[in-house]
């Protein structure tokens, strides 16, 4: 179509939709953004969207001599490798379960009409760090409703679906395709690039007929298209490079949602493999407890209700005991991960000292749909650990202050992210 045949507002709306599709590939640029790093820094971001029981999670005292809470006692052997933080939340991020997609974005007003999410912590970091690994980020899930939930969101507020198949993820990281498969993938990428070239030519001609405001919006769109072009170039180059080797065998898939802990443990293992092989340096893992049905607490014991109904316990002793059991098992899995990374060496360092692990939730108390005083635990990464950092439970600090600290420790030059008002220097080295 010739430029004069376009309706400008229809075109700009369509442009936004067109842009959203390529972003789902999660490939990044091999442009000048790439920075060599002698000391790789990594982060694993984990969220259970129903949280944990706050009274059993948070210590009653703070500082370095705090007494471990019932849940943190499961992590006693790793005490000096993690920090628990209370009094953090996202300002103006309220609405119970509607906040689950905002955990890594901090986007305000998720229940308001016309809400659009913003870029997530992992994608922001990947943009700034450039293509230092085959996969700039990996976005994983456990029992996740892939169409509606994700920790990972693009700059345009588009959901990036999570990978929930361990075998598929293993193949993507470690199994090299044959020459014919590589050639077909190269052709697919070239075809996509040619489509973008045509789109750019058309939009540049169309730009001359727009007003100043629409020109500005279109310029933002064109910038995004150029970034997609760079990601395609990066994908072409990585397709020609051999994948890393591993002595691990192809894992079996776990499709039964009742096997909640087995699936969680498996995806944690996949995240660890991704870090160990340097396939990526940024991993997100969303544990979709909301979508988890009645599940196995132990081999011969199922829960009496699905996870969501358990979380609305109303102080029922039966429900509380099952939730405590589930929370303890997740703490044990977290301890296992910390210990595995602590015995894995990368050069002269423990892999744990180069890997920040964030465990938290958008829910402070799922029983009351409270989105304040979020349960936050951060481990590894060479940060200053072994403490309970306590802020006001009534006047929370922005969780994004922690995110800025993490970004800086990762090597990203920034002093702001989302709703941040500063940093958390209490844990910085």
C-alpha positions, 0 to 999 in steps of 0.5 A: 500500500502507498503511504497515503492509503494508511490511516495513521492511528490504525497503522500505529496500533497495528505496528504495536501488535506487529512489534510484539510478535518477534519479541517472543523469541528472546534473542538479543543483539550482538551489537556494540552493547556487548561487554567482555567480563572477566568475572561473569555475574548471574542471577536467578529470580524465583517467585511463588505467586501465592507466597509463604506464611509470613509468620513462619518466614520472617525472623522476629529480630533483625541484624546479623545476630537474628534468630532464624525463623521456623522456615529459615531454620531449614537454611541454617547450614547456608546462613552466611550465604543469604539475607532475608529482607522485610518491609519491601513492596511495590508502591501502588501495586495492589489488587491481590492476584492481579499483581503476580505479573508485576513482581519483576516490573513494579508496574503501578496500577495492575487493576486499573483500566488500560493497565499495561505492564512494563519491562521486567528486571531480567529483560532490562538487564539483558538489554544492558548487558548484551549477548554475552551468552547464547540465551540472554535470558531463560524464562521458566515456569512450574505448573504455569498458565503460560497464556496469562502469567509470566515473570518476564515482560518486554519493554512494550509490556508484552508477556514472554511465555515461560518454558515448562518442559525440562526435556525441551529446555535441555535440547535447546541448551545442549543438543546440536541440530544437524547441518540441515536443521541449522541451514533451515533455521538460518533461512527462517531468520533471513526471511524474517529479516527481509520482512523487517526491511520491507516494514522499515522502508514503508514506515519511513515513507509514511513518517513524512505525513505524520504530525509531531506526536505520531512521528515520535511514537513511530520513531520509538517503534522504528527503534524497536524494530532496529533492535529486533534486527540486531537480535536476529543477527545475534541468533544467526551467529549463535546458530553457527556456534557449537553448543556446550557439552554436559554429562547430564542425561536428557531429563524425563518430562513431568506433566502431572501437576500434582507432582508439584515439588518434583516439577519445582526441583527439576526446573531448579536443576535446569536453571542450575545447569544453564548457569553451570554451562554458561548458556545464560546468566539470567534465569526467571522461574515462576512457580504458579501455585495459583494454577496448581491443583490438589498436589502430593505433599508426600508419596502417600499423602495429597493435599485436601484442596488445591493450592489456592484454596489452601492459601485462603486458610482462614486460620484453619489448622488443617490448611495451615499444617499443609501450607507449612509442610509445603513451605518447608519443602520449598525451603529445603529445595532452596537450600539444596540449590545454594549448597550445589552452587557452593560446591561448584567451582568457576575459576577460583570462585564458587559458582554461588559467589557469582550467582544472585538468587532471589526468592520471593513473591508478589503476595505478602499474605495470600490469605488476605490478598495483602501485597505489602511486606513481601517475603524476600530472600536473596542469596549468593552473588558475593553480596554481604549476607548473614543478616535480616534487613528490616524496614518498616512493615507499615511504610515499606521501601520499594522492592525496586531499590533491591532490584537496582542494587542487583543490577549494579552488582550484575554490572549494569550501569543504572541508578534507577529501575521501576519505582526505585528511590535508591539502592539497598547498600546494606547488602552491597559489597 
